[in-house]
Amino acid sequence: EPEVTQTPSHQVTQMGQEVILRCVPISNHLYFYWYRQILGQKVEFLVSFYNNEISEKSEIFDDQFSVERPDGSNFTLKIRSTKLEDSAMYFCASRRGGARSNQPQHFGDGTRLSIL
Amino acid sequence: QKEVEQNSGPLSVPEGAIASLNCTYSDRGSQSFFWYRQYSGKSPELIMSIYSNGDKEDGRFTAQLNKASQYVSLLIRDSQPSDSATYLCAANAGGTSYGKLTFGQGTILTVHP
């Protein structure tokens, strides 16, 4: 069964450094998402991406964050200058279907980001 | 602020029993609802999706949706120790959203032998 893959599984970075988290969504999916989950807290929406542009973003997704689909398969989340509070599990998800589709989102295994 | 609330748990049931998990949501525009299972340190894994009022059954799992009451539930029959996990309820944002999911805080389920 096709799955969403994320790399790396764990990233340790010094505060203030840039980090790029990578995702390969399921190949026939059109909508891509990033979520984060701080330890012990809810899964929180960050951003959705469709047709090579951001379709929606949350208040968390400020100017330090950016997303990109540099080629036909990868989907990346960049944090420009990391802060201690960016430490969390970051999940990439993708789904099929139209804008209002009921198709479920499938999640990758996540990247654990630790900021020192 | 659109919210999804779950019964806080933790919920402990004996093996073979029925586990009942509940969820309410505030966004009346939400049309799609999902139950995910999350093992500790792992990613959310889709268990069930439901879009219409009523019940939807898949093996040992039954999801129930009542849009008038803004209520979603998940029943797990013949619970097994391997069902022990955190169960996340999620609602698809309504209106002009491109499918953003709002998650509840999760209910921890423990099935003891």
Interface residues (C-beta under 8 A of the other chain):
Chain A: Y31 Y33 Y35 Q41 K42 V43 E44 F45 S48 Y50 S55 E56 S58 F91 R95 A99 R100 S101 N102 P104 Q105 H106 F107 G108 D109 G110
Chain B: Q31 S32 F34 Y36 K42 S43 P44 E45 L46 S49 Y51 L88 A90 N92 S97 Y98 G99 K100 L101 T102 F103 G104 Q105 G106
